[in-house]
Amino acid sequence: SGVILDYLAETTGRFGAKSPAERREIWRWILFDNHKLTSYTATLRFMRSIARTGETEVTDFLHKRATAAWSILDRHLRDRDFVVGGRPTIADLSLAGYLFYDGEIGIETADYPALAAWRERIRALPGWRHPYEILPSAPVAAG
């Protein structure tokens, strides 16, 4: 997905880097997302809301790893509006992917105030839609 985002930014001229250093920083956050944030968050969401495994040692492990990643992102966003360069980039788009499934992950966004404010800025971007508005299937009922 990171390569696709990079290609789209390059092709459209939107959400990309403005310098080689900024490109490296964008890639740093895309890789953080792929390996730390989304990997644990998406798997935790799957187990809790789709597979409905209940709470297990695995969900406990995933929850701890996901919340650690959420904390890192929250700390980074405390003094900035977007992840890199003061404007939305593909780093923001990558990181936001699984953070709008409220009630399905088991992590309270309110516990991460900078991340919560950033989500509101992402929501305010022109053309933003909730994932369930653009996915071809109906949402999974939380609970």
Summary of the structure (lengths in Angstrom):
residues: 143
radius of gyration: 15.3
end to end distance: 29.2
largest distance: 46.1
contacts: 396
relative contact order: 0.15
helix: 62%
strand: 0%
